[in-house]
Amino acid sequence: MADDIPQGDDVFEQEIEMTRNMSVVLYTVVMIAVVVSVDLLFFKNRFWERLTVNIGIILVFAAFYLRFLKNP
């Protein structure tokens, strides 16, 4: 039973992992907010333009994530 309790470096690693997971969730929420905002503000009744811009926004967010946030 004592083996189940994290100690020392294990606690530190769990805190880092939890912080990293929260960062990914926050990043995803911000991406969704940007996509929805751009849709509603600029491309309300234009399907193909909206789809193209949404794909572009997601690609920019993905590139930024892979470049700066994946392995800090």
C-alpha positions in Angstrom: 0.0 0.0 0.0 2.9 2.4 0.7 4.0 1.8 -3.0 0.9 3.6 -4.2 1.8 6.9 -2.6 4.0 9.1 -4.9 7.1 10.5 -3.3 9.9 12.9 -4.2 10.4 13.2 -7.9 7.2 11.4 -8.7 5.1 14.2 -7.2 7.1 16.8 -9.2 6.6 14.8 -12.4 2.8 14.5 -11.8 2.6 18.3 -11.2 4.4 19.0 -14.5 2.1 16.5 -16.4 -1.0 18.1 -14.9 0.2 21.6 -15.8 1.0 20.5 -19.3 -2.4 18.9 -19.7 -4.1 22.1 -18.5 -2.0 24.1 -21.0 -3.2 21.9 -23.9 -6.8 22.2 -22.8 -6.5 26.0 -22.5 -4.8 26.2 -25.9 -7.6 24.1 -27.5 -10.3 26.3 -25.9 -8.5 29.5 -27.2 -8.3 27.9 -30.7 -12.0 27.1 -30.7 -12.8 30.6 -29.5 -10.8 32.2 -32.3 -12.4 30.0 -35.0 -16.0 30.7 -33.7 -15.3 34.4 -33.4 -13.9 34.7 -36.9 -16.8 32.7 -38.3 -19.4 34.9 -36.6 -17.7 38.2 -37.3 -16.6 37.8 -40.9 -17.9 34.8 -42.7 -21.5 34.3 -41.5 -23.1 33.3 -44.8 -20.0 32.2 -46.8 -19.5 28.4 -46.5 -16.3 27.9 -48.6 -14.5 31.0 -47.4 -15.3 30.1 -43.8 -14.1 26.5 -44.3 -10.8 27.7 -45.9 -10.2 30.3 -43.1 -11.0 27.7 -40.4 -8.5 25.2 -41.8 -5.9 28.0 -42.0 -6.5 29.0 -38.4 -6.1 25.4 -37.2 -2.9 24.9 -39.3 -1.4 28.1 -37.7 -2.3 26.9 -34.2 -0.9 23.4 -35.0 2.3 24.9 -36.3 2.7 27.1 -33.3 2.0 24.2 -30.9 4.5 21.9 -32.7 7.2 24.6 -32.8 6.9 26.1 -29.3 4.8 24.1 -27.0 5.3 20.4 -27.8 8.8 20.1 -26.2 9.5 23.2 -24.2 
